[in-house]
């Protein structure tokens, strides 16, 4: 079974859009809180904790976006689906589950 690059590219572009949307929403929520929690100290503490969590989620989304952009670059330069360690074809099932994978199952373990 071989990789359909057109489908892989479309899946990656969809992921890219999802991550960009997620980042935009998190940034907007951090900059423009939905509620006025500044009245009470306890509420402020909860708000700060939630912002820390949002910042962590945003960092994860940004990292995933980098992975997706790198995978799209690999499609363009003809190396998509090749293991970065051994150069063999990454299993189709692995790429379907993790479209930006850079390692075959053997080297991912």
Secondary structure, 3 states (H helix, E strand, C coil): CCCCHHHHHHHHHHHHHHHHHHHHHHHHHHHCCCCCCCCCHHHHHHHHHHHHHHHHHHHHHHHHHHHHHHHHHHHHHCCCCECCCCCCECCHHHHHHCCCCCCCHHHHC
